[in-house]
Structure formats: structure tokens, C-alpha cells
Amino acid sequence: MITDPRIFRLITLIRLALSPPRGAGRIRLAIGFGIVCHALFALAVLSMIVAMFHGMSESLGRVTWPWALLANAALIVQFPLIHSALLTGRGRALLARMVPGGHGGTLATATYAIIAPAS
């Protein structure tokens, strides 16, 4: 009936989300990940607000013109490369191994969200 594998995976994900496995440890782990993820996001937003308040003049240093273009280009390119490398294929498997107790596959996106503000 369903021939598109993406639709099948979505239906499977919804079905599994509606009937999660039992276990207080799993729930504590997921809530802990959620708290850490949201706290780091709040700190990242706060640091961005502070940087904008100072006109982005407070930093670790300045880059002179010819190198500034290269530095800005590297910053622009690194986001989609790291994002796609970590959230697909082998990167997702690496993120899954970072979570204890076999819940890494479920919390891989949250693990990425915890790592992302530090980069």
C-alpha cells in the first residue's frame, strides 16, 4: 500500500512514539537531555544578545581584509557541511553511540542540538 519509504518511516516513527518502551531510566534520560538542550540553547541566545548589544565589537580578535573574506566563507560553508554530516548516515550513528543505554537512535537529534552551541 505505502510504496514511498519516507512515508513508511514516518508512520513507523509515529507508531513508535505513541507506544514508547517502559522504563523510568529512559524517561529520566530523555528529560535530562531536554533540559540540557534547552539550557544550552538559552545560553547561546543570551550570548548572541550580549554580542549584538556590544555591536559585535567584543571578540577574541580581528581578521584583516583579505583573510576576513576567507574566514567568513569558511563560517558560511561549515554549517551545512557539519549539519548534514552529523545528521545523516554515519554521523547519526556516531551521535547514537554517544548516548548510554541503547537510546542513542532516539536521542541523536537532541545530542546534535547539545553539541551544536559549542561549535
Backbone torsions as a table, in degrees:
resi	resn	phi	psi	omega
1	MET	NA	-53.2	179.2
2	ILE	-96.8	114.9	-177.1
3	THR	-98.6	-24.1	-179.3
4	ASP	-79.2	119.3	-177.6
5	PRO	-64.7	-27.0	178.6
6	ARG	-67.2	-40.9	177.7
7	ILE	-66.2	-41.5	178.8
8	PHE	-60.9	-44.1	178.6
9	ARG	-64.2	-38.3	178.3
10	LEU	-63.9	-44.3	178.8
11	ILE	-64.2	-41.3	177.3
12	THR	-62.3	-43.6	178.4
13	LEU	-61.0	-43.9	179.1
14	ILE	-64.5	-43.8	179.8
15	ARG	-61.6	-42.8	179.2
16	LEU	-70.5	-34.2	178.3
17	ALA	-67.6	-31.4	-179.9
18	LEU	-79.7	-15.4	177.5
19	SER	-134.2	70.0	-177.7
20	PRO	-70.0	154.1	176.7
21	PRO	-66.4	153.1	-179.1
22	ARG	-76.2	158.8	173.4
23	GLY	140.7	122.6	179.2
24	ALA	-67.6	-33.9	178.9
25	GLY	-62.6	-40.9	179.0
26	ARG	-63.7	-41.0	-179.2
27	ILE	-67.9	-43.7	177.8
28	ARG	-61.3	-41.7	179.1
29	LEU	-61.8	-46.2	-179.7
30	ALA	-64.2	-42.2	178.5
31	ILE	-66.4	-40.4	177.3
32	GLY	-61.2	-44.8	177.4
33	PHE	-61.2	-41.7	179.5
34	GLY	-62.7	-43.0	179.3
35	ILE	-64.4	-46.6	179.3
36	VAL	-62.8	-43.2	-179.5
37	CYS	-60.5	-47.6	-178.8
38	HIS	-70.3	-35.5	178.2
39	ALA	-65.5	-43.9	178.0
40	LEU	-65.8	-37.1	176.6
41	PHE	-62.7	-43.7	179.3
42	ALA	-62.7	-41.3	177.7
43	LEU	-64.8	-39.1	178.4
44	ALA	-64.3	-41.5	178.1
45	VAL	-66.2	-41.8	178.9
46	LEU	-62.1	-42.6	178.3
47	SER	-65.6	-34.7	176.5
48	MET	-66.0	-40.3	179.0
49	ILE	-63.7	-42.8	178.7
50	VAL	-62.9	-43.6	179.0
51	ALA	-62.8	-40.9	178.9
52	MET	-68.3	-35.1	179.1
53	PHE	-62.1	-37.9	-179.9
54	HIS	-87.7	12.7	178.5
55	GLY	67.4	23.2	-179.2
56	MET	56.0	29.2	179.0
57	SER	-93.3	-18.9	177.7
58	GLU	-88.4	117.7	-179.2
59	SER	-155.9	-172.5	-179.8
60	LEU	-84.9	-6.9	-179.6
61	GLY	161.4	179.0	179.3
62	ARG	-120.3	152.3	177.6
63	VAL	-116.4	127.9	-178.8
64	THR	-73.2	165.9	-167.1
65	TRP	-49.3	-60.9	-172.6
66	PRO	-60.3	-35.0	-178.0
67	TRP	-80.4	-23.7	179.3
68	ALA	-63.8	-38.9	178.2
69	LEU	-62.5	-44.4	179.0
70	LEU	-65.7	-42.0	179.8
71	ALA	-64.0	-43.8	178.8
72	ASN	-65.0	-39.9	178.1
73	ALA	-63.8	-40.3	178.5
74	ALA	-64.2	-40.1	178.5
75	LEU	-65.6	-38.3	180.0
76	ILE	-68.4	-40.1	-176.2
77	VAL	-76.4	-33.6	-173.5
78	GLN	-66.2	-31.4	-177.4
79	PHE	-61.7	-56.7	-178.5
80	PRO	-66.2	-31.3	179.5
81	LEU	-67.2	-48.4	-179.8
82	ILE	-67.9	-40.8	-179.2
83	HIS	-59.6	-50.1	-177.6
84	SER	-73.2	-30.9	179.9
85	ALA	-70.3	-34.7	-177.4
86	LEU	-87.7	-24.0	-175.7
87	LEU	-101.9	6.7	177.3
88	THR	-133.0	149.9	171.7
89	GLY	53.6	-122.3	-174.9
90	ARG	-66.0	-32.6	178.3
91	GLY	-63.9	-40.5	177.9
92	ARG	-65.8	-37.1	176.7
93	ALA	-65.3	-38.2	176.6
94	LEU	-63.7	-44.7	177.6
95	LEU	-62.3	-37.1	-179.6
96	ALA	-65.9	-33.3	179.6
97	ARG	-74.1	-14.6	-178.6
98	MET	-78.3	-14.3	-176.6
99	VAL	-101.9	131.2	-178.6
100	PRO	-75.6	161.5	170.5
101	GLY	77.8	16.6	177.6
102	GLY	73.8	15.4	179.4
103	HIS	-102.5	10.1	-175.7
104	GLY	-61.6	-37.8	179.6
105	GLY	-61.6	-38.9	-179.8
106	THR	-72.8	-36.5	-173.9
107	LEU	-101.7	16.1	-178.3
108	ALA	-62.0	-41.5	179.8
109	THR	-67.4	-39.1	176.9
110	ALA	-66.2	-37.3	176.9
111	THR	-62.0	-42.6	176.8
112	TYR	-61.9	-42.1	-179.6
113	ALA	-66.2	-27.6	176.3
114	ILE	-76.4	-37.4	-179.0
115	ILE	-75.8	-35.7	-172.0
116	ALA	-57.5	-43.4	-179.6
117	PRO	-62.7	-24.7	-179.0
118	ALA	-77.9	-19.0	-176.4
119	SER	-92.7	NA	NA
